[in-house]
Amino acid sequence: MKVLIVDDEKRLADAVAQNLRRQNFDTDVAYDGEEGLYNALTGIYDAILLDIMMPKKDGLTVLAELRGEGVQTPVILLTALGEVEDRVRGLDGGADDYLPKPFRTEELIARIKAVTRRRGAFRQDGVMVFGDIELNPLSLVLTRNGNSFTLTQKESRLLEYLIDNKDIRLSSDAIIEKVWGYDSEAEDGNVQAYMSFLRKKLAALGSDVRIGNVRGSGYMLEYEGKG
């Protein structure tokens, strides 16, 4: 799961990012609203943690511009205890949740899982399901019928993206932007390599899930099982 933190309190933002990375979240940080908006507009994130009081652009302005551009990434506002009015404005403006500072990492993770769970592939326990496989994006474990592999972060992120878009054929460019990042130097060969890694692990598990590929068109998950 890829998360963007936008907060001008550098020490806090870095500490939160470090804690999330320990829990296998792929995390980026922006220290002002302008940089945060620039990053968030890429649409590559699964959730955005957005402080309200920031230089250059405040969080509510960033939120309004994101929603105005049609970016529907779930947003959790990070607020001071007394910012009740701002919380209401934020929720009315399209925020999905808010979390008063200070907060515990465990609560933050629970909130992130809650706002991203609306994507239909998630079960209540945060596990993603497609065909005969289950993927836990936090533990990076891919399971089928009690057998499992622990994936690398990149493999897990790639499979998560494929499951999220199970009815869409994804181009290599879209995959690179979402999985590697918009400023990455990754190329089509990197995508091909990681698709190969995933295919081998699916085959080793005996899964009926396949990664379909049409040259020049893209990749899409397919399930060849019965029912």
N, C-alpha and C positions, 0 to 999 in steps of 0.2 A: 504494500500500500504506500502510495506516494503522498507526502504531506508537505505543505508550504506553511512556514511560520512567518508572520509579518508583525514585527514588534521592534520598537526603537530601544527598548531596554536590552542592550546587547548581552549582558551577563545572564539575564533571565532567558532570553531567546536561545542562547547557546546551550544553556543547561537543559532546557526543555528538549532541544534538538538531540542532544547527547543521550538523554533518557529514552527518547523515542527510538533512536537508532539501536540502542541496546535491546529493544523489543522488536527489532527487525523491521521498523518503519524506514522507508527511504525518505529522508527529510532534507529540505532546503530551507534557508533562512534569508529573509530580506529585512533590512533595518530601517526602512522608511516606507511611507505609503506609495510613493511614486515607483520605487523599485518593486514593491510588492505587487502593484497593479500590473506592471510590465510582465512579471513572472506569471501571475495568475491568469492573464489573458491568453496564455499559451494553451490552456485547457488540459494540461498534462497531469494535473493533481487530482487526487481522490478526495482530499479535504483541505481546507484552508483555515488556519488559526489566525485570527485578525484582531490586533489591538485597536482600540478606538482612538486614543490620543497619540498621534504621531506627527512628525514633521513632514513637510512637502504636501502630503495628502493625508487627511485623517481617515480612520477606518470606515466611517459611514460613507464618506465620499468614494472610497475605493469600492465598497460594497455596491453603491448605487451605479457606478460606472461598469462594474462587472455584470450586474444584472441587466443594465441597459444594452450591453454588447451581447447578451444572450448566453453568457457563461453561467451555468447552473451548478457548478461545483459546490458541494455542501460547505457552508461557512459557519465556524464557531467563533463568536466574538469573545475576546479576552477583555474583561472589564474590571475597573476598580469597584470596590464594594458600594460606593455611593452613586454610581452612574445609572440609576434606575431609569431615568428619562431616556438616556442614550440606548439602553438595552431595548426599551419598547420601540424606539425609532428604528433600531437595527432589525428587530424581528419583523416589524411592519415593512421594512425595506427589503426583506428577502433573506435575512440570516436564518440559519436552521436551529441554532442554539446559542447559549452564552455561558460563560464560565467565569465567575468572579475570582480575582487574584487575592491572595495566593491560593493555589490549588495543588492537589496531589496528582502525581503522574497516573496513578491507577484510575482516578476519576476522569482525567483527560482522555485516557485510552478508551474508557467506557463510553464517553461522549462521542469520540471519533467513530467507534464501531456503531453507535446508535444512528448517527446521521448518515453513515454510508450504507447501512443495512437496507435502506429502501431499494437498493439495486436488487432485483429479484433473485440473483444467483446466490445470495447469502442465506444461510440458515440462521436460526436464532442464536446459535453458539459462535457465529462469525465465520463458520466454515463455508466455502464456496463449493457448489455441487454442479457437475455436468455429466450426464450419462452415468457411467459406472465409477467415476472418480470423485474424490473429495480433496480440496486444497485448503489448508489452513494458512492464510497469508502471514500470520504472526509467527507461527512455529516453522513455517516453510515446508511443512510435511505434506506430501502427496500420497494419498491412500486409495487402494482398491481392494475390497474384500479382505480387509485386515492386514494386507501387505502394504509396505510403504517405502518411500524414499524421502530423504531430506534434500530439498533442492537448494541451489545457490539463490541468493537474493535476486539476481537477474533472471534466472529461470522461473522463479516464483512470480516475479513481477510480470514476466511475459505471459505465463499461463493465466494469471489473474486477468490481464487485459484481454486475452482471447476469450475467456469465459464471460467477462463483462459484455463482450460484443459478439456473442455466439452466433447471431444471425447476420453479421456484417462481414464482408470480405475486407480485410485490413491490408493496406499497402505497406511496403517496407518503410516508406517515409513516415507514415503515421505511427508505425510501431517504434521506429527510432526516436521520434519526438516524445512519445509517451513513456517508453521504457528506459531509454538512455538519456533523454533530456533534449530540449530544443537547441542547446548550444553544443551538443555532442559532436564529435568527429566520427562517430560510428557510421559504417556504410552497410550496403546490402549484404556483404559477406558476413558481417557480424550477426545479422538477423538469421541468415541461412545456418550459421554455425549453431546458434542457440535453438533454432527450430529442430535441428538434428539431435541435439542433446535431449530435448524434450521428447522427441519421437522415440528415441532409444529407451528412455525411462518408461514411457507409456507401454511400449512393446514388452519390456521386461516385467511389467506388472500384469501383462495379459489383458490390458484394457482394450475395449472396442472403440475407444475414442481415437480419432485420427486428426492430424493437422493437414487439411487439404491445401493444395497450392496450385494455382494456375499462373504460369509464367507471365509476368507483366500485369497481373491482376491483383494478386495478394494472397493472404492466408486466412483460413477460417476453420474453426473446430467443427468436426463432424462426428456423429455418434452412429455406429453401425450395429449396435445391439438391438435386441428385440424388446420393445416396450421400454 
